[in-house]
Amino acid sequence: MVNGLQITLLVVVVAIVAAFIIGRPHQQTSNVDLSTLRPGPRRHAQLPDDLIAPVRAFEPVFADIYPNTHEQWLEGFQRDLHPENEIAIWENIAAALTQFIAGRDLPLELRKEALGILLVRSAGTDETMLYSKLKHLTLDEARRLVSLYSAPAQPIQVQEQ
């Protein structure tokens, strides 16, 4: 059984890999041994209430496709240098996913794939990467999903320690 921390690490790894694959010509990239990735330190002892409220609001959207406890969500954001930015990304992902699935009874695997596409989209906009390995969504569905995510891409930055 996979626990919440393993899922969080998996999402981080996928996002990092996507950022390296997407790349930017003006950014230096390098290969990273994914087995060496570890969660960073907690940078914030606790989050302010104005950041906790949006987390509580989007948690139900991901309950079955990214099942973290409330404490796991908060711990993840406490590790972020700028948790308000990361929370905003997840709010945008939740909004797009909610619009996409509204009124539709979609299988779990399709919703998981939709989340993965939105995570990649949040870090970059390379269409080849977004649509190259669709298994459950059609190309038209994936394009519609991506069109629902309106926030600018925020490439993932990895800091060595």
Phi, psi and omega in degrees: 000136181270132179265173184300321180294321178295321177294316179300314178298321179297316179296318178298315180298314179300316180295320179294315178299317179299318180296321179291321180292314181294311177054171175219134182304328183271000179253142177277132177239158177209163177281144179232132174285109186299335179290346180270352181288133178225152176300141177288175180289158172291120181265345182226124180299321174206161180264148177293155182304326182290347173263334180287322182302313179294329178296313178300325182291322182268347179308315181298332179298325185257005190309318183260344181259341178213072192283083173260148170285166177302318180297321178295319176301310182298317179301317178300315180289332177294337179277345181282142177296319180234080185300330180298325178291316180294320178296320177298320177299312180295326175298317179295319177297315180298319180296314180295316181295318179299315178297319183295319185268352184308126176072010182238141176261089185262141178298152181305314183298325177292318179294324176295317178297320178299317177299315179301317179296318179293325177296317178295316180299324181295336181262343182185174185235018180295110185296326180300314180295319184295322190248003189287335187232041179293134177242327187243328179269146171281164178300318179297318178297317180297319178295319177298315179303311181297324180295338179281345179265107188259351182288150177293152178296143177230090182306144179284135177246131181254131177253132175277147180238000000 
